[in-house]
Amino acid sequence: MKNKTFLLKYSFIITISTIFLLLTLSILLSIKTVNINHIDETKLEKKVQIKGNIINIKSYEGFEIIKIRDNTREIDVFVNSNLNLKINQTIQVLGKIQEYNNNLQIRADKINLLN
């Protein structure tokens, strides 16, 4: 009986410790929103999160190029699908920085509409 109580307490402590560790890691590893002017060639192939207003949308078969602007600069966002977004909407983009035709762009993994 004593061994069962010990094992239950030990299991509980390990479980709570693991949950605490995962929560801490999720906070530390979360991607912070950056201004577009902080995006440069040194960040190629890295994940970034930005927020801005849509100023242009070019739709093609199967993908879109969305140009967004924050208060510092503008950048193209490549999206693998055609979304129902409109000019002047504010969006948050999570994606990877890539280069296309000597211009930096973001290949979107996730887009959230903010307004």
VENZI-V479041 format. One record per residue. SS is DSSP state (~ for helix, > for strand, _ for the rest). PSI is psi in degrees with one decimal (* if undefined). OMEGA is omega in degrees with one decimal (999 if undefined). Layout:
BEGIN
SS/PSI/OMEGA + SS/PSI/OMEGA
END
This chain:
BEGIN
_/-39.0/179.8 + ~/-38.0/179.3 + ~/-38.2/179.0 + ~/-43.0/178.5 + ~/-43.8/178.2 + ~/-45.7/-179.4 + ~/-40.1/177.6 + ~/-46.1/178.9 + ~/-43.9/-179.9 + ~/-43.7/178.5 + ~/-41.5/179.1 + ~/-45.5/179.7 + ~/-44.1/179.0 + ~/-42.4/-179.9 + ~/-47.5/179.8 + ~/-41.6/178.6 + ~/-41.1/179.4 + ~/-43.0/177.7 + ~/-44.5/178.6 + ~/-42.9/178.9 + ~/-43.8/179.2 + ~/-40.4/177.2 + ~/-42.6/178.7 + ~/-44.9/179.4 + ~/-39.7/-179.7 + ~/-34.7/177.2 + ~/-44.6/-178.1 + ~/-31.9/-175.5 + _/0.6/180.0 + _/146.4/-177.3 + _/125.1/-179.8 + _/147.3/175.5 + >/131.8/-179.6 + _/157.7/172.7 + _/148.1/-177.2 + ~/-32.0/-178.8 + ~/-9.8/175.7 + ~/-3.3/179.7 + _/121.4/177.4 + _/-176.6/-175.3 + ~/-23.7/-179.7 + ~/-15.2/-178.1 + ~/12.1/178.7 + _/137.7/179.0 + _/12.1/176.6 + _/151.9/177.5 + >/143.8/179.0 + >/154.9/174.6 + >/127.8/179.3 + >/164.0/177.8 + >/135.5/179.0 + >/179.4/-180.0 + >/139.3/177.0 + >/125.5/178.4 + >/-13.7/178.3 + >/145.8/177.0 + >/125.2/173.6 + >/117.4/-178.3 + >/135.4/176.2 + >/174.0/179.3 + _/107.6/175.9 + _/-7.2/177.5 + >/167.4/177.3 + >/152.6/169.7 + >/116.1/-178.7 + >/123.7/176.1 + >/123.2/178.0 + >/153.7/-178.5 + >/135.3/168.3 + _/-163.9/-177.0 + _/4.6/-178.2 + _/-33.8/-174.8 + _/-176.8/175.6 + >/159.6/-178.5 + >/151.8/175.4 + >/142.4/176.8 + >/122.1/178.5 + >/126.3/-178.5 + >/128.5/-176.2 + _/-5.7/-179.0 + _/165.0/176.8 + _/115.1/-179.2 + _/164.5/179.4 + _/55.7/179.7 + _/158.9/-178.1 + _/154.7/177.0 + _/144.2/-179.1 + _/-0.6/173.1 + _/148.6/176.6 + >/129.2/-178.9 + >/158.6/172.8 + >/129.2/-175.6 + >/131.3/171.6 + >/124.4/-178.5 + >/-174.1/-176.4 + >/137.0/179.6 + >/128.7/178.5 + >/168.2/177.2 + >/134.5/177.0 + >/123.9/-178.0 + _/45.5/178.7 + _/17.9/176.2 + >/140.3/176.1 + >/142.9/174.8 + >/169.0/177.6 + >/127.1/173.5 + >/108.7/-170.9 + >/131.4/169.3 + >/-33.3/-176.7 + >/136.6/176.7 + >/128.3/176.4 + >/130.7/175.5 + >/126.9/-176.3 + _/-14.8/177.0 + _/*/999
END
